[in-house]
Amino acid sequence: MPSQPRPAGSAQSRPRPPRSTPRPPRAADHGGSSLAALAALLADPTRAAFCDALLDGRAWTSGELARYARVAPSTASEHLSRLIAGGLLAEERQGRHRYVRLATPAVATLLEDLTAFAESGGTGTRPPRTLAEAGRLSAEARARTCYDHLAGRLGVAVADALLNRGLIAEDTGLAVTERGRAWLAAQAIELPPRTGRRGGRPVVRNCLDWTERRNHVGGALGEALCRTALDRAWVERIGSGRALRVTPDGGRALHELLGVDVP
């Protein structure tokens, strides 16, 4: 007998549903969204200028940053709010004044590393636009602050002297030697609290200098040396920027203590 047709809608006649394919992960499912958000914060020239200014390690007012970046105060306030919300800056209020600074030393390290990458050819460099900018860049190349430690030719010269005199060593990772700790004690240079402890800053670390393409000293030791140089007037700031000038007393002290000749 001829086979009877199956009733419509029976299990045997229903087409099999296609196999589901895995859904690609959304941006929020992985770290790419966080990286994109960070890149977006730094992609704006005004916000990048604010971060560059704050690499001098000091707290600035909103008005000072507005004048530095040549934008309106309302524009500066909007950009600062985004940088604070993004975790790059921290805010402090004193009376009517609003001060901002880099949120942590880790933020400073990130910004300096990005600057080093950009200035070393990662994104190309541009010539200075004005004589004033050329003078500023020349001064920063000689000596400047990199957040809270010394950079430029002076910073690299100090790092070389510390290594050559055995005050720090790179045998098993950069570290302060016993000789170095004795030298610090003799000069009454104290490392910040919680140095080297869990949650604290490393005692010493290399930081790639974006003008010299060599390492200067960062970490707690770098902070202590920079603070000492400023407190004892071995160096002084040039204007409101990051550039430093070595004083006559500083030149003598650096030569006597480390054999550093002012670059």
N, C-alpha and C positions, 0 to 999 in steps of 0.2 A: 504493500500500500504506500502511496506517496506520503511523505512525512507532512504532518500538519504544521502550518506556520505557528511560531510562538506568539502568544498574545503580546500586544504592544505594552511596554512598560514592565515586562517580566525581568527578573534579575539577569537572565541569560542574554536579553536583548539590549540591556542598558550599556551604553559605551563607557569604557573605563575612564575615569577622570585622569587627566595628565598628571604625571608625577610633579610634585611641587619642587621648585628649584630654591636653593638657599637664598634668603634675602641678603643683599649686600649690606654690610654694617653701615649704620648712619654715622655721620661725622662725630656725633656725641659718643659713639661706642668705642672710640680709640683716642689716642693722645693728639691726633692731628688737629682737632678743633682748638685745643689749648695752645698749640704752637701757632696756629693761624691767628688766634686772638692776640697773642703776644706780638706777633709780627705786625698786626694791624695797629697796635698801640704805638710802635716805634716807626711806622711807615710815614706818619705825618711829620713834616719838617719842623713845625713848631714844637711838638712834643719831643722830637729828637733833640732839638736845641735846648729844651729845658733839662733833659737828662744829661746832655753834655756839660751844661753849666754846673749841675749838681755833683758832677764827678770831682769837684774840688773838695768834697767832704763836708761842706758847710750847709747850714740851713738858710734858705732864701725866702724872702717874702714873695707873695704873688705879684706885687707891683714891680719888684726888682727883676723877676723873670720876664714880666711883660715888656719892660724896657730892654732887657737883653735880647729878646727875640723880636722886638719891634712889632708888637701886636697890641691890640686894645686890652685894657684890664679885664673886660668881660670875656673876651676870647681866651685870655690866659686862664681865667677861673674855670671855664668850661673844659679846657684841655687838662688842667691840673686835676679836676674831679675825675676824669677818665683814668689818668695815671694812678691816682690813689685807689680807685675802685679795682684797677687791674693788679694791684699789689706791688707796683714798682716804686711808688712814693709813699711816705708816711707824713701825716699832718700834725702840726703842733700849733696851738693857739695861745697867744699871750696878749690879753686885752683885745684890742681891735685888730691886732695884726695876726695874719695867717702865715705860718712858716711851713715850708715843706723841705724834705730831704729824701735822699735815697732810702728805701725801706730797710735794707740790710746790706752788709758787706757782699753777700752773694749777688745782689743786684748790681753792685758796682763792678764785680768781677765779670759778670755777664756783659755789661755795657762796654767795658774795656776790651774784652775779647772780641766783641763784635766790631769795635772800632779798629782793633789791630787787624782783623780779617779784611775790613773794607780798605784800610789805608795800605795794606801790603799787596794790593792788586786784586783782591777778591771781587771788588766791584769797580775798580779803577779809582784814580785820584784826580782831582781837579786843581789847577793852579789857583793861588789866591787872587781874589777879585780886586783888592785894593792894597795900597801900601800899608795901611793900618793892619789889615789882616795878615799880610806878609810879615810884619814886625811881630805880631802876636804869635804866629806859628813858629817864628825863629826863636823867640823867647821861650816858648813851651818846649821846643826841642832841646834847649840848653838845660832847663830845670823846670819842673812843674810838679804838682800833686796829681797822683792817680788815686782818687778818692781820699784815702788817709795815709798814703805812703809816697815816697819820693820816686820820681820818674824822669824821663829824658836822659841826657848824657850824664847828669849828676847821679841819678838813680842807678844807672848801669855801672858807673864808676864805683859807687858805694858797694854794690853787689859783688863786683870783681874783687874789691879790697877785702870784704868779709870772707870770700872763698880763699883768696890767696894767703890770708893770715890765719886760716884754719879756724875762724870763728863760726863758720857754718860749713857743712860738708854735704856732698852728694853721693856718698858711698852706697847707702841703702835708702835712698830717698832724701830729699833736702831736710836737714835738721840742724839745730843749734848744738854745737859741741860743748864739752865741759869747759874748754878754753873760752868759748864764746860766752857762756854763762858767767864765768869769772870776769870777763871783760865788761859785760853789761853791769854787773854788780859794782865794779870799780868805778864806772862812769855814772852810777846812781840812775841807771835806766831800767825802769820796771816794765815788765810785760803786763798787759791788761788782765783783770781777773778772769778766771775760767778758761784761760788759754790752754789749749790742748785737751780739754775735758769734753765729754760728750755734750753736744749742743753748743760748744764754744768754738772759737776760731782756731784754725791750725796755727801752730807756733810760727811757722815760716812756710812760705810757698813761693814758687816762681810765678811771675806775672810778665807776659810778653809785652815789651815796650813797642808801641805802634810807630814811634819815630826811629828808634834805633834798631828795631828788628832783633833785639836780644832781650834777655830776661833782666828785670829788676826784682827787688825783694818785696813781697807782699806779706799778708798774714799779720799776726800779732807783732812780730819783730819789725816788720815794715812800718806798722802804725807807731810803735814805740820810738823808732828812729826819727820818723817825720815829726812826731809831736815834740821830741826833744830838740830837734833842729829849729822848730818854730818858737818854742818856749824860751830857748837860750839865745834867740836872735842870731842863729847861724845862717838862717835864710829868712827872707821877708817876701811877702806877696807883692806882686806888681799889679796894681789896680784891683779890680774885683774878679779877675779871672783866675786861671789855674797856674799861671806862670810864676816862678820864684826867682829871686835874685839872691846870690850868695853874698853875705856881708863880709867885710874885712875880717872881723872876729871869726866868722864861720869858716872862711878860707884857711885861717891859721889852725882852727880846731880840727877841721877835717884832715888837714895835712899831718898834724901831730898825732892824732888818734888813729887814723886809718891810712895815712900816706896818700890821701886823695888830693890831687891837684885840681883846682876848680876848672871844669871844662869851659 
